[in-house]
Amino acid sequence: MHQIDCQKLIELDTPEALVLSILCDFGDKDELDLLIYIIKRLKELTNNDLHRFGKYMLMIETLSSSRDLESKVKEAEEMLRTVELEKLPSYEIGYEKKRYKQRCNADKSQKCSDYDKRF
């Protein structure tokens, strides 16, 4: 498998082929970039079905050990998870609340009594 160009499997664009592509030769492609693409594409192909996506991710995590890619897979998963969290409205609300509180604490002359009413 290490002699097969991963691009050929990626072009098949099926979850199974994407999973197997991590066993192939990445050539001059950046490992992390490729893993991020594979994981994102898996999520799209499974239509955000968490059960199916989880099964494929378990396969990737298992197969990654044969290529010493465990840390890269973990890094890709963390990066994608962070991006998704930052898109959530609750994240934005919490971020605004924190910024407002910091501004109030920094500017002692400003009354912050409306803090609780605002959030």
PDB file as gemmi writes it, atoms N, CA and C in Angstrom:
CRYST1    1.000    1.000    1.000  90.00  90.00  90.00 P 1                      
ATOM      1  N   MET A   1       0.820  -1.200   0.000  1.00  0.00           N  
ATOM      2  CA  MET A   1       0.000   0.000   0.000  1.00  0.00           C  
ATOM      3  C   MET A   1       0.864   1.265   0.000  1.00  0.00           C  
ATOM      4  N   HIS A   2       2.042   1.199   0.636  1.00  0.00           N  
ATOM      5  CA  HIS A   2       2.883   2.392   0.722  1.00  0.00           C  
ATOM      6  C   HIS A   2       3.386   2.861  -0.638  1.00  0.00           C  
ATOM      7  N   GLN A   3       3.279   2.020  -1.652  1.00  0.00           N  
ATOM      8  CA  GLN A   3       3.772   2.383  -2.991  1.00  0.00           C  
ATOM      9  C   GLN A   3       2.681   2.988  -3.869  1.00  0.00           C  
ATOM     10  N   ILE A   4       1.441   2.901  -3.452  1.00  0.00           N  
ATOM     11  CA  ILE A   4       0.322   3.440  -4.222  1.00  0.00           C  
ATOM     12  C   ILE A   4       0.164   4.922  -3.897  1.00  0.00           C  
ATOM     13  N   ASP A   5      -0.024   5.723  -4.927  1.00  0.00           N  
ATOM     14  CA  ASP A   5      -0.233   7.161  -4.732  1.00  0.00           C  
ATOM     15  C   ASP A   5      -1.605   7.371  -4.078  1.00  0.00           C  
ATOM     16  N   CYS A   6      -1.623   8.065  -2.958  1.00  0.00           N  
ATOM     17  CA  CYS A   6      -2.873   8.272  -2.217  1.00  0.00           C  
ATOM     18  C   CYS A   6      -3.894   9.055  -3.036  1.00  0.00           C  
ATOM     19  N   GLN A   7      -3.432   9.858  -3.961  1.00  0.00           N  
ATOM     20  CA  GLN A   7      -4.332  10.685  -4.762  1.00  0.00           C  
ATOM     21  C   GLN A   7      -5.346   9.833  -5.530  1.00  0.00           C  
ATOM     22  N   LYS A   8      -4.918   8.653  -5.959  1.00  0.00           N  
ATOM     23  CA  LYS A   8      -5.817   7.771  -6.714  1.00  0.00           C  
ATOM     24  C   LYS A   8      -7.001   7.333  -5.852  1.00  0.00           C  
ATOM     25  N   LEU A   9      -6.737   7.007  -4.606  1.00  0.00           N  
ATOM     26  CA  LEU A   9      -7.824   6.612  -3.707  1.00  0.00           C  
ATOM     27  C   LEU A   9      -8.683   7.811  -3.316  1.00  0.00           C  
ATOM     28  N   ILE A  10      -8.056   8.937  -3.105  1.00  0.00           N  
ATOM     29  CA  ILE A  10      -8.811  10.143  -2.738  1.00  0.00           C  
ATOM     30  C   ILE A  10      -9.775  10.520  -3.859  1.00  0.00           C  
ATOM     31  N   GLU A  11      -9.350  10.362  -5.089  1.00  0.00           N  
ATOM     32  CA  GLU A  11     -10.201  10.701  -6.234  1.00  0.00           C  
ATOM     33  C   GLU A  11     -11.418   9.792  -6.359  1.00  0.00           C  
ATOM     34  N   LEU A  12     -11.355   8.590  -5.782  1.00  0.00           N  
ATOM     35  CA  LEU A  12     -12.534   7.712  -5.783  1.00  0.00           C  
ATOM     36  C   LEU A  12     -13.667   8.343  -4.975  1.00  0.00           C  
ATOM     37  N   ASP A  13     -13.303   9.162  -3.980  1.00  0.00           N  
ATOM     38  CA  ASP A  13     -14.260   9.949  -3.201  1.00  0.00           C  
ATOM     39  C   ASP A  13     -15.344   9.112  -2.529  1.00  0.00           C  
ATOM     40  N   THR A  14     -14.930   8.003  -1.948  1.00  0.00           N  
ATOM     41  CA  THR A  14     -15.833   7.211  -1.108  1.00  0.00           C  
ATOM     42  C   THR A  14     -15.212   7.131   0.284  1.00  0.00           C  
ATOM     43  N   PRO A  15     -16.030   6.971   1.310  1.00  0.00           N  
ATOM     44  CA  PRO A  15     -15.460   6.885   2.661  1.00  0.00           C  
ATOM     45  C   PRO A  15     -14.410   5.782   2.799  1.00  0.00           C  
ATOM     46  N   GLU A  16     -14.679   4.629   2.201  1.00  0.00           N  
ATOM     47  CA  GLU A  16     -13.756   3.505   2.308  1.00  0.00           C  
ATOM     48  C   GLU A  16     -12.411   3.828   1.659  1.00  0.00           C  
ATOM     49  N   ALA A  17     -12.459   4.446   0.492  1.00  0.00           N  
ATOM     50  CA  ALA A  17     -11.228   4.798  -0.213  1.00  0.00           C  
ATOM     51  C   ALA A  17     -10.447   5.867   0.559  1.00  0.00           C  
ATOM     52  N   LEU A  18     -11.168   6.824   1.130  1.00  0.00           N  
ATOM     53  CA  LEU A  18     -10.500   7.859   1.919  1.00  0.00           C  
ATOM     54  C   LEU A  18      -9.781   7.253   3.120  1.00  0.00           C  
ATOM     55  N   VAL A  19     -10.436   6.321   3.789  1.00  0.00           N  
ATOM     56  CA  VAL A  19      -9.817   5.668   4.942  1.00  0.00           C  
ATOM     57  C   VAL A  19      -8.549   4.934   4.511  1.00  0.00           C  
ATOM     58  N   LEU A  20      -8.641   4.186   3.439  1.00  0.00           N  
ATOM     59  CA  LEU A  20      -7.481   3.423   2.966  1.00  0.00           C  
ATOM     60  C   LEU A  20      -6.356   4.322   2.463  1.00  0.00           C  
ATOM     61  N   SER A  21      -6.701   5.515   2.041  1.00  0.00           N  
ATOM     62  CA  SER A  21      -5.685   6.408   1.478  1.00  0.00           C  
ATOM     63  C   SER A  21      -4.605   6.784   2.488  1.00  0.00           C  
ATOM     64  N   ILE A  22      -4.892   6.670   3.779  1.00  0.00           N  
ATOM     65  CA  ILE A  22      -3.852   7.037   4.747  1.00  0.00           C  
ATOM     66  C   ILE A  22      -2.729   6.001   4.790  1.00  0.00           C  
ATOM     67  N   LEU A  23      -2.956   4.840   4.195  1.00  0.00           N  
ATOM     68  CA  LEU A  23      -1.918   3.818   4.137  1.00  0.00           C  
ATOM     69  C   LEU A  23      -1.003   4.000   2.924  1.00  0.00           C  
ATOM     70  N   CYS A  24      -1.395   4.836   2.000  1.00  0.00           N  
ATOM     71  CA  CYS A  24      -0.662   4.990   0.745  1.00  0.00           C  
ATOM     72  C   CYS A  24       0.430   6.046   0.851  1.00  0.00           C  
ATOM     73  N   ASP A  25       1.154   6.194  -0.250  1.00  0.00           N  
ATOM     74  CA  ASP A  25       2.231   7.167  -0.337  1.00  0.00           C  
ATOM     75  C   ASP A  25       1.656   8.570  -0.481  1.00  0.00           C  
ATOM     76  N   PHE A  26       2.006   9.453   0.442  1.00  0.00           N  
ATOM     77  CA  PHE A  26       1.528  10.841   0.399  1.00  0.00           C  
ATOM     78  C   PHE A  26       2.346  11.685  -0.571  1.00  0.00           C  
ATOM     79  N   GLY A  27       3.460  11.138  -1.031  1.00  0.00           N  
ATOM     80  CA  GLY A  27       4.314  11.881  -1.945  1.00  0.00           C  
ATOM     81  C   GLY A  27       4.832  13.142  -1.274  1.00  0.00           C  
ATOM     82  N   ASP A  28       4.757  14.259  -1.966  1.00  0.00           N  
ATOM     83  CA  ASP A  28       5.248  15.519  -1.405  1.00  0.00           C  
ATOM     84  C   ASP A  28       4.148  16.312  -0.707  1.00  0.00           C  
ATOM     85  N   LYS A  29       2.990  15.681  -0.516  1.00  0.00           N  
ATOM     86  CA  LYS A  29       1.866  16.364   0.139  1.00  0.00           C  
ATOM     87  C   LYS A  29       2.100  16.439   1.650  1.00  0.00           C  
ATOM     88  N   ASP A  30       1.700  17.531   2.250  1.00  0.00           N  
ATOM     89  CA  ASP A  30       1.807  17.698   3.692  1.00  0.00           C  
ATOM     90  C   ASP A  30       0.853  16.734   4.395  1.00  0.00           C  
ATOM     91  N   GLU A  31       1.369  15.968   5.330  1.00  0.00           N  
ATOM     92  CA  GLU A  31       0.562  14.948   6.020  1.00  0.00           C  
ATOM     93  C   GLU A  31      -0.646  15.562   6.722  1.00  0.00           C  
ATOM     94  N   LEU A  32      -0.411  16.644   7.457  1.00  0.00           N  
ATOM     95  CA  LEU A  32      -1.501  17.263   8.214  1.00  0.00           C  
ATOM     96  C   LEU A  32      -2.580  17.808   7.290  1.00  0.00           C  
ATOM     97  N   ASP A  33      -2.178  18.492   6.234  1.00  0.00           N  
ATOM     98  CA  ASP A  33      -3.156  19.032   5.280  1.00  0.00           C  
ATOM     99  C   ASP A  33      -3.991  17.913   4.660  1.00  0.00           C  
ATOM    100  N   LEU A  34      -3.331  16.831   4.311  1.00  0.00           N  
ATOM    101  CA  LEU A  34      -4.038  15.706   3.701  1.00  0.00           C  
ATOM    102  C   LEU A  34      -5.007  15.060   4.686  1.00  0.00           C  
ATOM    103  N   LEU A  35      -4.572  14.894   5.925  1.00  0.00           N  
ATOM    104  CA  LEU A  35      -5.455  14.304   6.936  1.00  0.00           C  
ATOM    105  C   LEU A  35      -6.657  15.199   7.219  1.00  0.00           C  
ATOM    106  N   ILE A  36      -6.428  16.494   7.257  1.00  0.00           N  
ATOM    107  CA  ILE A  36      -7.544  17.429   7.456  1.00  0.00           C  
ATOM    108  C   ILE A  36      -8.537  17.296   6.309  1.00  0.00           C  
ATOM    109  N   TYR A  37      -8.040  17.235   5.081  1.00  0.00           N  
ATOM    110  CA  TYR A  37      -8.931  17.082   3.932  1.00  0.00           C  
ATOM    111  C   TYR A  37      -9.723  15.774   4.039  1.00  0.00           C  
ATOM    112  N   ILE A  38      -9.036  14.685   4.361  1.00  0.00           N  
ATOM    113  CA  ILE A  38      -9.693  13.370   4.450  1.00  0.00           C  
ATOM    114  C   ILE A  38     -10.798  13.395   5.504  1.00  0.00           C  
ATOM    115  N   ILE A  39     -10.507  13.952   6.670  1.00  0.00           N  
ATOM    116  CA  ILE A  39     -11.492  13.978   7.754  1.00  0.00           C  
ATOM    117  C   ILE A  39     -12.682  14.864   7.389  1.00  0.00           C  
ATOM    118  N   LYS A  40     -12.405  16.038   6.820  1.00  0.00           N  
ATOM    119  CA  LYS A  40     -13.499  16.930   6.412  1.00  0.00           C  
ATOM    120  C   LYS A  40     -14.374  16.257   5.361  1.00  0.00           C  
ATOM    121  N   ARG A  41     -13.731  15.613   4.404  1.00  0.00           N  
ATOM    122  CA  ARG A  41     -14.485  14.964   3.324  1.00  0.00           C  
ATOM    123  C   ARG A  41     -15.300  13.789   3.865  1.00  0.00           C  
ATOM    124  N   LEU A  42     -14.741  13.048   4.808  1.00  0.00           N  
ATOM    125  CA  LEU A  42     -15.492  11.954   5.438  1.00  0.00           C  
ATOM    126  C   LEU A  42     -16.756  12.481   6.101  1.00  0.00           C  
ATOM    127  N   LYS A  43     -16.614  13.601   6.775  1.00  0.00           N  
ATOM    128  CA  LYS A  43     -17.771  14.192   7.456  1.00  0.00           C  
ATOM    129  C   LYS A  43     -18.853  14.555   6.436  1.00  0.00           C  
ATOM    130  N   GLU A  44     -18.430  15.117   5.299  1.00  0.00           N  
ATOM    131  CA  GLU A  44     -19.388  15.482   4.256  1.00  0.00           C  
ATOM    132  C   GLU A  44     -20.035  14.239   3.640  1.00  0.00           C  
ATOM    133  N   LEU A  45     -19.234  13.237   3.354  1.00  0.00           N  
ATOM    134  CA  LEU A  45     -19.752  12.029   2.700  1.00  0.00           C  
ATOM    135  C   LEU A  45     -20.685  11.226   3.606  1.00  0.00           C  
ATOM    136  N   THR A  46     -20.505  11.341   4.903  1.00  0.00           N  
ATOM    137  CA  THR A  46     -21.390  10.625   5.837  1.00  0.00           C  
ATOM    138  C   THR A  46     -22.598  11.467   6.220  1.00  0.00           C  
ATOM    139  N   ASN A  47     -22.750  12.615   5.557  1.00  0.00           N  
ATOM    140  CA  ASN A  47     -23.891  13.509   5.805  1.00  0.00           C  
ATOM    141  C   ASN A  47     -24.062  13.826   7.282  1.00  0.00           C  
ATOM    142  N   ASN A  48     -22.941  14.044   7.958  1.00  0.00           N  
ATOM    143  CA  ASN A  48     -22.929  14.366   9.387  1.00  0.00           C  
ATOM    144  C   ASN A  48     -23.614  13.306  10.252  1.00  0.00           C  
ATOM    145  N   ASP A  49     -23.682  12.066   9.748  1.00  0.00           N  
ATOM    146  CA  ASP A  49     -24.167  10.935  10.543  1.00  0.00           C  
ATOM    147  C   ASP A  49     -23.036  10.562  11.504  1.00  0.00           C  
ATOM    148  N   LEU A  50     -23.177  10.956  12.758  1.00  0.00           N  
ATOM    149  CA  LEU A  50     -22.103  10.789  13.726  1.00  0.00           C  
ATOM    150  C   LEU A  50     -21.698   9.336  13.928  1.00  0.00           C  
ATOM    151  N   HIS A  51     -22.653   8.419  13.834  1.00  0.00           N  
ATOM    152  CA  HIS A  51     -22.333   7.006  14.017  1.00  0.00           C  
ATOM    153  C   HIS A  51     -21.430   6.513  12.882  1.00  0.00           C  
ATOM    154  N   ARG A  52     -21.825   6.783  11.645  1.00  0.00           N  
ATOM    155  CA  ARG A  52     -20.998   6.371  10.490  1.00  0.00           C  
ATOM    156  C   ARG A  52     -19.648   7.072  10.507  1.00  0.00           C  
ATOM    157  N   PHE A  53     -19.679   8.373  10.754  1.00  0.00           N  
ATOM    158  CA  PHE A  53     -18.438   9.134  10.794  1.00  0.00           C  
ATOM    159  C   PHE A  53     -17.510   8.573  11.871  1.00  0.00           C  
ATOM    160  N   GLY A  54     -18.050   8.264  13.024  1.00  0.00           N  
ATOM    161  CA  GLY A  54     -17.255   7.699  14.116  1.00  0.00           C  
ATOM    162  C   GLY A  54     -16.609   6.378  13.748  1.00  0.00           C  
ATOM    163  N   LYS A  55     -17.342   5.542  13.017  1.00  0.00           N  
ATOM    164  CA  LYS A  55     -16.780   4.257  12.582  1.00  0.00           C  
ATOM    165  C   LYS A  55     -15.587   4.477  11.659  1.00  0.00           C  
ATOM    166  N   TYR A  56     -15.720   5.405  10.722  1.00  0.00           N  
ATOM    167  CA  TYR A  56     -14.615   5.675   9.802  1.00  0.00           C  
ATOM    168  C   TYR A  56     -13.430   6.313  10.532  1.00  0.00           C  
ATOM    169  N   MET A  57     -13.718   7.169  11.496  1.00  0.00           N  
ATOM    170  CA  MET A  57     -12.630   7.788  12.259  1.00  0.00           C  
ATOM    171  C   MET A  57     -11.887   6.750  13.088  1.00  0.00           C  
ATOM    172  N   LEU A  58     -12.619   5.790  13.632  1.00  0.00           N  
ATOM    173  CA  LEU A  58     -11.972   4.713  14.380  1.00  0.00           C  
ATOM    174  C   LEU A  58     -11.039   3.919  13.460  1.00  0.00           C  
ATOM    175  N   MET A  59     -11.480   3.689  12.225  1.00  0.00           N  
ATOM    176  CA  MET A  59     -10.629   2.996  11.248  1.00  0.00           C  
ATOM    177  C   MET A  59      -9.372   3.816  10.955  1.00  0.00           C  
ATOM    178  N   ILE A  60      -9.547   5.118  10.757  1.00  0.00           N  
ATOM    179  CA  ILE A  60      -8.397   5.983  10.482  1.00  0.00           C  
ATOM    180  C   ILE A  60      -7.429   5.970  11.660  1.00  0.00           C  
ATOM    181  N   GLU A  61      -7.963   6.089  12.860  1.00  0.00           N  
ATOM    182  CA  GLU A  61      -7.106   6.093  14.035  1.00  0.00           C  
ATOM    183  C   GLU A  61      -6.353   4.775  14.174  1.00  0.00           C  
ATOM    184  N   THR A  62      -7.015   3.676  13.872  1.00  0.00           N  
ATOM    185  CA  THR A  62      -6.377   2.370  13.961  1.00  0.00           C  
ATOM    186  C   THR A  62      -5.291   2.222  12.895  1.00  0.00           C  
ATOM    187  N   LEU A  63      -5.617   2.570  11.652  1.00  0.00           N  
ATOM    188  CA  LEU A  63      -4.653   2.429  10.562  1.00  0.00           C  
ATOM    189  C   LEU A  63      -3.493   3.424  10.669  1.00  0.00           C  
ATOM    190  N   SER A  64      -3.739   4.560  11.290  1.00  0.00           N  
ATOM    191  CA  SER A  64      -2.692   5.576  11.386  1.00  0.00           C  
ATOM    192  C   SER A  64      -1.482   5.081  12.173  1.00  0.00           C  
ATOM    193  N   SER A  65      -1.698   4.119  13.063  1.00  0.00           N  
ATOM    194  CA  SER A  65      -0.586   3.618  13.869  1.00  0.00           C  
ATOM    195  C   SER A  65       0.445   2.883  13.013  1.00  0.00           C  
ATOM    196  N   SER A  66       0.026   2.312  11.898  1.00  0.00           N  
ATOM    197  CA  SER A  66       0.979   1.602  11.046  1.00  0.00           C  
ATOM    198  C   SER A  66       1.871   2.560  10.261  1.00  0.00           C  
ATOM    199  N   ARG A  67       1.500   3.844  10.230  1.00  0.00           N  
ATOM    200  CA  ARG A  67       2.297   4.857   9.522  1.00  0.00           C  
ATOM    201  C   ARG A  67       2.855   5.903  10.479  1.00  0.00           C  
ATOM    202  N   ASP A  68       2.729   5.657  11.784  1.00  0.00           N  
ATOM    203  CA  ASP A  68       3.163   6.625  12.795  1.00  0.00           C  
ATOM    204  C   ASP A  68       2.520   7.993  12.575  1.00  0.00           C  
ATOM    205  N   LEU A  69       1.227   7.981  12.307  1.00  0.00           N  
ATOM    206  CA  LEU A  69       0.483   9.221  12.050  1.00  0.00           C  
ATOM    207  C   LEU A  69      -0.491   9.569  13.174  1.00  0.00           C  
ATOM    208  N   GLU A  70      -0.399   8.849  14.293  1.00  0.00           N  
ATOM    209  CA  GLU A  70      -1.368   9.067  15.360  1.00  0.00           C  
ATOM    210  C   GLU A  70      -1.395  10.526  15.822  1.00  0.00           C  
ATOM    211  N   SER A  71      -0.218  11.118  16.009  1.00  0.00           N  
ATOM    212  CA  SER A  71      -0.184  12.498  16.495  1.00  0.00           C  
ATOM    213  C   SER A  71      -0.728  13.467  15.450  1.00  0.00           C  
ATOM    214  N   LYS A  72      -0.507  13.181  14.173  1.00  0.00           N  
ATOM    215  CA  LYS A  72      -1.032  14.040  13.107  1.00  0.00           C  
ATOM    216  C   LYS A  72      -2.554  13.920  13.020  1.00  0.00           C  
ATOM    217  N   VAL A  73      -3.070  12.709  13.193  1.00  0.00           N  
ATOM    218  CA  VAL A  73      -4.527  12.512  13.178  1.00  0.00           C  
ATOM    219  C   VAL A  73      -5.146  13.259  14.350  1.00  0.00           C  
ATOM    220  N   LYS A  74      -4.533  13.141  15.511  1.00  0.00           N  
ATOM    221  CA  LYS A  74      -5.035  13.847  16.697  1.00  0.00           C  
ATOM    222  C   LYS A  74      -5.028  15.356  16.467  1.00  0.00           C  
ATOM    223  N   GLU A  75      -3.945  15.861  15.903  1.00  0.00           N  
ATOM    224  CA  GLU A  75      -3.832  17.299  15.635  1.00  0.00           C  
ATOM    225  C   GLU A  75      -4.904  17.758  14.643  1.00  0.00           C  
ATOM    226  N   ALA A  76      -5.138  16.960  13.600  1.00  0.00           N  
ATOM    227  CA  ALA A  76      -6.158  17.306  12.603  1.00  0.00           C  
ATOM    228  C   ALA A  76      -7.539  17.325  13.239  1.00  0.00           C  
ATOM    229  N   GLU A  77      -7.831  16.315  14.066  1.00  0.00           N  
ATOM    230  CA  GLU A  77      -9.128  16.261  14.733  1.00  0.00           C  
ATOM    231  C   GLU A  77      -9.324  17.472  15.653  1.00  0.00           C  
ATOM    232  N   GLU A  78      -8.278  17.834  16.400  1.00  0.00           N  
ATOM    233  CA  GLU A  78      -8.378  18.976  17.312  1.00  0.00           C  
ATOM    234  C   GLU A  78      -8.584  20.275  16.539  1.00  0.00           C  
ATOM    235  N   MET A  79      -7.874  20.438  15.429  1.00  0.00           N  
ATOM    236  CA  MET A  79      -8.017  21.646  14.626  1.00  0.00           C  
ATOM    237  C   MET A  79      -9.433  21.760  14.073  1.00  0.00           C  
ATOM    238  N   LEU A  80      -9.964  20.671  13.568  1.00  0.00           N  
ATOM    239  CA  LEU A  80     -11.312  20.701  13.006  1.00  0.00           C  
ATOM    240  C   LEU A  80     -12.359  20.920  14.085  1.00  0.00           C  
ATOM    241  N   ARG A  81     -12.154  20.335  15.240  1.00  0.00           N  
ATOM    242  CA  ARG A  81     -13.095  20.506  16.349  1.00  0.00           C  
ATOM    243  C   ARG A  81     -13.098  21.960  16.818  1.00  0.00           C  
ATOM    244  N   THR A  82     -11.937  22.589  16.886  1.00  0.00           N  
ATOM    245  CA  THR A  82     -11.829  23.982  17.308  1.00  0.00           C  
ATOM    246  C   THR A  82     -12.567  24.893  16.341  1.00  0.00           C  
ATOM    247  N   VAL A  83     -12.384  24.654  15.060  1.00  0.00           N  
ATOM    248  CA  VAL A  83     -13.047  25.475  14.054  1.00  0.00           C  
ATOM    249  C   VAL A  83     -14.556  25.373  14.207  1.00  0.00           C  
ATOM    250  N   GLU A  84     -15.060  24.188  14.428  1.00  0.00           N  
ATOM    251  CA  GLU A  84     -16.502  23.995  14.562  1.00  0.00           C  
ATOM    252  C   GLU A  84     -17.043  24.691  15.806  1.00  0.00           C  
ATOM    253  N   LEU A  85     -16.317  24.644  16.902  1.00  0.00           N  
ATOM    254  CA  LEU A  85     -16.773  25.289  18.130  1.00  0.00           C  
ATOM    255  C   LEU A  85     -16.857  26.797  17.964  1.00  0.00           C  
ATOM    256  N   GLU A  86     -15.888  27.365  17.253  1.00  0.00           N  
ATOM    257  CA  GLU A  86     -15.867  28.810  17.088  1.00  0.00           C  
ATOM    258  C   GLU A  86     -17.008  29.318  16.213  1.00  0.00           C  
ATOM    259  N   LYS A  87     -17.654  28.446  15.463  1.00  0.00           N  
ATOM    260  CA  LYS A  87     -18.776  28.840  14.619  1.00  0.00           C  
ATOM    261  C   LYS A  87     -20.099  28.845  15.378  1.00  0.00           C  
ATOM    262  N   LEU A  88     -20.117  28.252  16.554  1.00  0.00           N  
ATOM    263  CA  LEU A  88     -21.355  28.154  17.319  1.00  0.00           C  
ATOM    264  C   LEU A  88     -21.770  29.518  17.866  1.00  0.00           C  
ATOM    265  N   PRO A  89     -23.063  29.836  17.810  1.00  0.00           N  
ATOM    266  CA  PRO A  89     -23.534  31.105  18.377  1.00  0.00           C  
ATOM    267  C   PRO A  89     -23.209  31.235  19.858  1.00  0.00           C  
ATOM    268  N   SER A  90     -23.285  30.144  20.596  1.00  0.00           N  
ATOM    269  CA  SER A  90     -23.000  30.215  22.028  1.00  0.00           C  
ATOM    270  C   SER A  90     -21.538  30.583  22.286  1.00  0.00           C  
ATOM    271  N   TYR A  91     -20.641  30.158  21.409  1.00  0.00           N  
ATOM    272  CA  TYR A  91     -19.237  30.532  21.532  1.00  0.00           C  
ATOM    273  C   TYR A  91     -19.101  32.044  21.348  1.00  0.00           C  
ATOM    274  N   GLU A  92     -19.776  32.575  20.320  1.00  0.00           N  
ATOM    275  CA  GLU A  92     -19.712  34.009  20.043  1.00  0.00           C  
ATOM    276  C   GLU A  92     -20.286  34.818  21.203  1.00  0.00           C  
ATOM    277  N   ILE A  93     -21.384  34.357  21.780  1.00  0.00           N  
ATOM    278  CA  ILE A  93     -21.995  35.052  22.916  1.00  0.00           C  
ATOM    279  C   ILE A  93     -21.035  35.050  24.104  1.00  0.00           C  
ATOM    280  N   GLY A  94     -20.444  33.897  24.383  1.00  0.00           N  
ATOM    281  CA  GLY A  94     -19.488  33.799  25.486  1.00  0.00           C  
ATOM    282  C   GLY A  94     -18.273  34.680  25.266  1.00  0.00           C  
ATOM    283  N   TYR A  95     -17.813  34.738  24.033  1.00  0.00           N  
ATOM    284  CA  TYR A  95     -16.663  35.568  23.694  1.00  0.00           C  
ATOM    285  C   TYR A  95     -16.987  37.045  23.900  1.00  0.00           C  
ATOM    286  N   GLU A  96     -18.165  37.472  23.443  1.00  0.00           N  
ATOM    287  CA  GLU A  96     -18.585  38.867  23.627  1.00  0.00           C  
ATOM    288  C   GLU A  96     -18.731  39.203  25.107  1.00  0.00           C  
ATOM    289  N   LYS A  97     -19.286  38.281  25.860  1.00  0.00           N  
ATOM    290  CA  LYS A  97     -19.473  38.484  27.291  1.00  0.00           C  
ATOM    291  C   LYS A  97     -18.114  38.674  27.973  1.00  0.00           C  
ATOM    292  N   LYS A  98     -17.156  37.866  27.593  1.00  0.00           N  
ATOM    293  CA  LYS A  98     -15.821  37.959  28.170  1.00  0.00           C  
ATOM    294  C   LYS A  98     -15.175  39.298  27.811  1.00  0.00           C  
ATOM    295  N   ARG A  99     -15.302  39.723  26.552  1.00  0.00           N  
ATOM    296  CA  ARG A  99     -14.720  40.998  26.124  1.00  0.00           C  
ATOM    297  C   ARG A  99     -15.364  42.167  26.860  1.00  0.00           C  
ATOM    298  N   TYR A 100     -16.676  42.117  27.024  1.00  0.00           N  
ATOM    299  CA  TYR A 100     -17.400  43.189  27.725  1.00  0.00           C  
ATOM    300  C   TYR A 100     -16.920  43.277  29.175  1.00  0.00           C  
ATOM    301  N   LYS A 101     -16.778  42.135  29.795  1.00  0.00           N  
ATOM    302  CA  LYS A 101     -16.339  42.098  31.189  1.00  0.00           C  
ATOM    303  C   LYS A 101     -14.906  42.627  31.314  1.00  0.00           C  
ATOM    304  N   GLN A 102     -14.049  42.284  30.373  1.00  0.00           N  
ATOM    305  CA  GLN A 102     -12.670  42.780  30.390  1.00  0.00           C  
ATOM    306  C   GLN A 102     -12.624  44.296  30.232  1.00  0.00           C  
ATOM    307  N   ARG A 103     -13.482  44.808  29.337  1.00  0.00           N  
ATOM    308  CA  ARG A 103     -13.521  46.269  29.140  1.00  0.00           C  
ATOM    309  C   ARG A 103     -13.990  46.961  30.422  1.00  0.00           C  
ATOM    310  N   CYS A 104     -14.982  46.397  31.072  1.00  0.00           N  
ATOM    311  CA  CYS A 104     -15.488  46.989  32.312  1.00  0.00           C  
ATOM    312  C   CYS A 104     -14.416  46.968  33.395  1.00  0.00           C  
ATOM    313  N   ASN A 105     -13.705  45.863  33.505  1.00  0.00           N  
ATOM    314  CA  ASN A 105     -12.660  45.756  34.521  1.00  0.00           C  
ATOM    315  C   ASN A 105     -11.480  46.674  34.206  1.00  0.00           C  
ATOM    316  N   ALA A 106     -11.186  46.899  32.929  1.00  0.00           N  
ATOM    317  CA  ALA A 106     -10.067  47.753  32.535  1.00  0.00           C  
ATOM    318  C   ALA A 106     -10.381  49.225  32.745  1.00  0.00           C  
ATOM    319  N   ASP A 107     -11.633  49.590  32.532  1.00  0.00           N  
ATOM    320  CA  ASP A 107     -12.037  50.994  32.649  1.00  0.00           C  
ATOM    321  C   ASP A 107     -12.834  51.155  33.942  1.00  0.00           C  
ATOM    322  N   LYS A 108     -12.135  51.456  35.012  1.00  0.00           N  
ATOM    323  CA  LYS A 108     -12.771  51.535  36.335  1.00  0.00           C  
ATOM    324  C   LYS A 108     -13.785  52.668  36.427  1.00  0.00           C  
ATOM    325  N   SER A 109     -13.651  53.685  35.573  1.00  0.00           N  
ATOM    326  CA  SER A 109     -14.581  54.816  35.627  1.00  0.00           C  
ATOM    327  C   SER A 109     -15.942  54.454  35.026  1.00  0.00           C  
ATOM    328  N   GLN A 110     -15.981  53.396  34.219  1.00  0.00           N  
ATOM    329  CA  GLN A 110     -17.230  52.993  33.555  1.00  0.00           C  
ATOM    330  C   GLN A 110     -18.082  52.162  34.511  1.00  0.00           C  
ATOM    331  N   LYS A 111     -19.348  52.459  34.536  1.00  0.00           N  
ATOM    332  CA  LYS A 111     -20.268  51.667  35.361  1.00  0.00           C  
ATOM    333  C   LYS A 111     -20.601  50.388  34.614  1.00  0.00           C  
ATOM    334  N   CYS A 112     -20.516  49.291  35.302  1.00  0.00           N  
ATOM    335  CA  CYS A 112     -20.785  48.000  34.669  1.00  0.00           C  
ATOM    336  C   CYS A 112     -22.003  47.340  35.290  1.00  0.00           C  
ATOM    337  N   SER A 113     -22.875  48.129  35.850  1.00  0.00           N  
ATOM    338  CA  SER A 113     -24.046  47.567  36.515  1.00  0.00           C  
ATOM    339  C   SER A 113     -24.992  46.911  35.516  1.00  0.00           C  
ATOM    340  N   ASP A 114     -24.929  47.332  34.262  1.00  0.00           N  
ATOM    341  CA  ASP A 114     -25.821  46.734  33.249  1.00  0.00           C  
ATOM    342  C   ASP A 114     -25.234  45.438  32.689  1.00  0.00           C  
ATOM    343  N   TYR A 115     -24.128  44.987  33.237  1.00  0.00           N  
ATOM    344  CA  TYR A 115     -23.469  43.777  32.772  1.00  0.00           C  
ATOM    345  C   TYR A 115     -24.407  42.577  32.769  1.00  0.00           C  
ATOM    346  N   ASP A 116     -25.052  42.327  33.907  1.00  0.00           N  
ATOM    347  CA  ASP A 116     -25.935  41.162  34.002  1.00  0.00           C  
ATOM    348  C   ASP A 116     -27.157  41.300  33.118  1.00  0.00           C  
ATOM    349  N   LYS A 117     -27.649  42.531  32.960  1.00  0.00           N  
ATOM    350  CA  LYS A 117     -28.831  42.743  32.107  1.00  0.00           C  
ATOM    351  C   LYS A 117     -28.500  42.494  30.636  1.00  0.00           C  
ATOM    352  N   ARG A 118     -27.284  42.842  30.291  1.00  0.00           N  
ATOM    353  CA  ARG A 118     -26.876  42.724  28.876  1.00  0.00           C  
ATOM    354  C   ARG A 118     -26.726  41.275  28.457  1.00  0.00           C  
ATOM    355  N   PHE A 119     -26.253  40.430  29.350  1.00  0.00           N  
ATOM    356  CA  PHE A 119     -26.023  39.034  28.986  1.00  0.00           C  
ATOM    357  C   PHE A 119     -26.883  38.174  29.829  1.00  0.00           C  
TER     358      PHE A 119                                                      
END                                                                             
